[in-house]
Amino acid sequence: MNESEIQGENTGSFASSNTALWFGTAAIASAGMIVAGYLLGDGLLRAKEADRAVTVRGLAERNVTADLATWTISYSAKSESLSEAQSKVRADTEAIKQFFDGLGFPADALQPTGANVSSSTIRGVTTYTVRQRLALRTDDIALAQKAVAQQFDLVSRGVFLEEGSGMSYTFTGLNDIKPEMVAEATKDARAAAQQFAQDSGADVGAIKDATQGYFSIEARDGDGGGWGVSDSPYKKVRVVTTVNFSLD
């Protein structure tokens, strides 16, 4: 065999080896792509399933009765004589104290919170105005309502209350009912999620995250507003929670 024949034979063997290597590499790469594609597709499917969720709101309301009543009582007297204006305010203060004492309030339920004296001069005549403010604070709601109902008895005693004097009722037991109301709102949210899941052929899973809304306390029967309208001791506590449930 001459040298050229030997070189041709070696070249053919090398080409055949390269071809086999190329096909082997291509087969491995192809198999890898198939496996990677499967894993990627399966991962996307699992990710999609993991993202299945529904966000709903839950509501809880509760009617309560205020446990604190406060009444800011403002009154004044005018006179060209400062001493006369002061005497009138002192007489009104005594009449107010007798009014609340007659209803059965303890003496410390009524406290002075401020006084003011001002004057104005028109055409050389000076008029003095003396203002006094008292505050009533009590947890006896029934007695507070009685005082409001009979407040015009003060008029017969010569006491005229200024506009803005009115009873305010406050519910201070919010922290005691917060946990129960949040649980009620969450239960209401789950019921809404279950209805959604039923319509979409899924089941409600665990809570993924939740946000508690603000608690609000308002008049149970609405705020009538307007002058002479007293606050109501009957309140409605309300909270709305936003809950994100996973769907199975």
C-alpha positions as CSV (number, residue, x, y, z in Angstrom):
1,M,0.0,0.0,0.0
2,N,1.5,3.3,-1.0
3,E,1.6,6.4,1.1
4,S,-1.4,8.1,-0.6
5,E,-3.6,5.2,0.0
6,I,-2.6,5.1,3.7
7,Q,-3.4,8.8,4.0
8,G,-6.8,8.4,2.3
9,E,-7.7,5.5,4.6
10,N,-6.7,7.6,7.7
11,T,-8.7,10.6,6.4
12,G,-11.8,8.4,5.9
13,S,-11.5,6.9,9.4
14,F,-11.2,10.4,10.9
15,A,-14.2,11.7,9.0
16,S,-16.3,8.8,10.1
17,S,-15.2,9.3,13.7
18,N,-16.1,13.0,13.6
19,T,-19.5,12.2,12.1
20,A,-20.3,9.7,14.9
21,L,-19.1,12.2,17.5
22,W,-21.3,15.0,16.0
23,F,-24.4,12.7,16.0
24,G,-23.7,11.7,19.6
25,T,-23.3,15.2,20.7
26,A,-26.5,16.3,18.9
27,A,-28.4,13.4,20.4
28,I,-27.3,14.4,23.9
29,A,-28.1,18.0,23.3
30,S,-31.5,17.1,21.9
31,A,-32.2,14.9,24.9
32,G,-31.1,17.7,27.2
33,M,-33.4,20.2,25.5
34,I,-36.3,17.8,25.8
35,V,-35.7,17.3,29.5
36,A,-35.1,21.0,30.1
37,G,-38.3,21.8,28.2
38,Y,-40.3,19.3,30.3
39,L,-38.9,20.6,33.5
40,L,-39.5,24.2,32.4
41,G,-43.1,23.4,31.4
42,D,-43.7,21.5,34.6
43,G,-42.2,24.3,36.6
44,L,-44.5,26.9,34.9
45,L,-47.5,24.6,35.6
46,R,-46.6,24.3,39.2
47,A,-46.0,28.0,39.5
48,K,-49.3,28.8,37.9
49,E,-51.1,26.4,40.3
50,A,-49.2,28.0,43.2
51,D,-50.4,31.4,42.1
52,R,-54.1,30.4,42.2
53,A,-55.7,32.6,44.8
54,V,-58.7,34.8,45.5
55,T,-58.8,38.1,47.4
56,V,-62.0,38.9,49.2
57,R,-63.3,41.3,51.9
58,G,-65.0,40.3,55.1
59,L,-67.3,42.5,57.1
60,A,-68.2,42.4,60.8
61,E,-70.6,44.7,62.6
62,R,-71.7,44.9,66.1
63,N,-74.3,47.2,67.9
64,V,-73.0,48.5,71.2
65,T,-74.0,51.0,73.8
66,A,-71.7,53.8,74.8
67,D,-70.1,53.5,78.3
68,L,-69.0,57.1,78.7
69,A,-71.0,60.4,78.5
70,T,-69.4,63.8,78.4
71,W,-71.3,67.1,78.3
72,T,-69.6,70.4,77.8
73,I,-71.8,73.1,79.2
74,S,-71.1,76.7,78.1
75,Y,-73.0,79.8,79.3
76,S,-72.4,83.5,79.6
77,A,-73.6,86.8,80.9
78,K,-73.3,90.3,79.5
79,S,-73.6,93.6,81.3
80,E,-72.2,97.1,81.3
81,S,-71.1,96.3,84.9
82,L,-68.4,93.6,85.2
83,S,-69.5,92.7,88.7
84,E,-73.1,92.2,87.5
85,A,-71.9,89.9,84.7
86,Q,-69.8,87.9,87.1
87,S,-72.6,87.7,89.6
88,K,-75.0,86.3,86.9
89,V,-72.4,83.7,85.9
90,R,-71.9,82.6,89.5
91,A,-75.7,82.3,89.9
92,D,-76.0,80.2,86.8
93,T,-73.1,78.0,87.9
94,E,-74.9,77.3,91.2
95,A,-78.2,76.6,89.4
96,I,-76.5,74.1,87.1
97,K,-74.9,72.3,90.1
98,Q,-78.3,72.1,91.8
99,F,-79.8,70.7,88.6
100,F,-77.3,67.8,88.3
101,D,-77.3,67.2,92.1
102,G,-81.1,66.9,91.9
103,L,-80.7,64.2,89.2
104,G,-78.4,62.2,91.4
105,F,-75.0,62.9,89.9
106,P,-72.1,62.9,92.4
107,A,-70.5,66.3,93.1
108,D,-67.2,65.5,91.3
109,A,-69.0,64.6,88.1
110,L,-69.2,68.3,87.2
111,Q,-65.9,70.2,86.9
112,P,-65.1,73.7,85.7
113,T,-62.9,73.7,82.6
114,G,-62.5,77.4,81.7
115,A,-63.7,81.0,82.1
116,N,-63.2,84.1,80.0
117,V,-63.9,87.8,80.3
118,S,-64.1,90.1,77.3
119,S,-65.3,93.6,76.6
120,S,-66.4,95.8,73.7
121,T,-67.0,99.5,73.5
122,I,-69.6,101.0,71.2
123,R,-70.3,104.7,71.2
124,G,-68.5,105.1,74.4
125,V,-70.5,102.3,76.2
126,T,-68.4,99.3,77.4
127,T,-70.1,96.0,77.7
128,Y,-68.5,93.1,79.5
129,T,-69.1,89.4,78.6
130,V,-68.2,86.7,81.1
131,R,-68.2,83.1,79.9
132,Q,-68.0,80.0,81.9
133,R,-67.6,76.4,80.8
134,L,-68.3,73.2,82.9
135,A,-67.8,69.6,81.9
136,L,-69.9,66.7,83.0
137,R,-68.3,63.2,82.8
138,T,-70.1,60.0,83.8
139,D,-70.3,56.3,83.0
140,D,-74.0,56.3,84.0
141,I,-75.5,56.5,80.5
142,A,-79.1,56.2,81.7
143,L,-78.7,59.2,84.0
144,A,-76.9,61.1,81.3
145,Q,-79.9,60.6,79.0
146,K,-82.2,61.7,81.7
147,A,-80.2,65.0,82.1
148,V,-80.4,65.6,78.4
149,A,-84.2,65.0,78.4
150,Q,-84.6,67.5,81.3
151,Q,-82.1,70.1,80.2
152,F,-84.8,72.7,79.5
153,D,-85.4,72.8,83.2
154,L,-82.3,75.0,83.3
155,V,-84.2,77.6,81.3
156,S,-86.7,77.9,84.2
157,R,-83.8,78.5,86.5
158,G,-82.7,81.4,84.3
159,V,-79.8,79.5,82.7
160,F,-79.4,79.8,78.9
161,L,-76.8,77.4,77.4
162,E,-74.8,78.6,74.4
163,E,-75.0,76.8,71.1
164,G,-72.6,73.9,71.0
165,S,-73.4,72.7,74.4
166,G,-74.4,69.1,74.1
167,M,-73.9,65.5,75.4
168,S,-71.5,63.3,73.6
169,Y,-71.4,59.5,74.1
170,T,-68.3,57.3,73.6
171,F,-67.8,53.6,73.5
172,T,-64.4,52.8,75.2
173,G,-64.6,49.0,75.1
174,L,-63.3,48.5,71.5
175,N,-60.2,46.6,72.5
176,D,-62.4,44.0,74.3
177,I,-64.3,43.1,71.2
178,K,-61.6,43.5,68.5
179,P,-60.4,39.9,68.5
180,E,-63.9,38.5,68.1
181,M,-64.8,41.0,65.4
182,V,-61.7,40.3,63.4
183,A,-62.5,36.6,63.6
184,E,-66.0,37.3,62.4
185,A,-64.8,39.4,59.5
186,T,-62.3,36.6,58.5
187,K,-65.1,34.0,58.7
188,D,-67.2,36.2,56.4
189,A,-64.3,36.6,54.0
190,R,-63.9,32.8,53.8
191,A,-67.6,32.3,53.1
192,A,-67.2,34.7,50.2
193,A,-64.1,32.9,49.0
194,Q,-65.9,29.6,49.2
195,Q,-68.7,30.9,47.0
196,F,-66.1,32.0,44.4
197,A,-64.2,28.7,44.6
198,Q,-67.5,26.8,44.1
199,D,-68.3,28.7,41.0
200,S,-64.8,28.1,39.6
201,G,-64.6,24.5,40.6
202,A,-61.9,24.9,43.2
203,D,-61.4,24.5,46.9
204,V,-60.4,27.3,49.4
205,G,-57.0,26.7,51.0
206,A,-55.1,28.5,53.6
207,I,-54.8,32.2,54.1
208,K,-51.8,33.6,52.1
209,D,-52.0,37.1,53.6
210,A,-54.5,39.4,55.2
211,T,-55.0,43.1,56.0
212,Q,-57.1,44.3,58.8
213,G,-59.1,47.4,58.0
214,Y,-59.8,50.3,60.4
215,F,-62.4,50.0,63.0
216,S,-65.1,52.7,62.8
217,I,-67.7,53.6,65.5
218,E,-70.7,55.5,64.3
219,A,-74.2,56.3,65.4
220,R,-76.3,53.1,65.0
221,D,-79.3,54.9,63.6
222,G,-77.4,57.5,61.5
223,D,-76.3,61.0,62.3
224,G,-79.2,63.4,62.1
225,G,-77.0,66.5,62.4
226,G,-78.3,70.0,62.9
227,W,-78.5,72.3,65.9
228,G,-80.2,70.9,69.0
229,V,-79.7,67.2,67.9
230,S,-78.0,65.3,70.7
231,D,-75.5,62.5,70.1
232,S,-76.8,59.0,70.5
233,P,-75.4,56.4,73.0
234,Y,-76.3,53.6,70.6
235,K,-73.4,52.9,68.3
236,K,-72.4,50.5,65.6
237,V,-68.8,49.2,65.4
238,R,-67.7,48.1,61.9
239,V,-64.5,46.6,60.5
240,V,-63.6,45.3,57.0
241,T,-60.7,42.9,56.5
242,T,-59.1,42.0,53.2
243,V,-58.0,38.3,53.0
244,N,-56.1,36.5,50.2
245,F,-56.9,32.8,50.1
246,S,-55.1,30.2,48.1
247,L,-57.2,27.9,45.9
248,D,-56.6,24.2,45.7
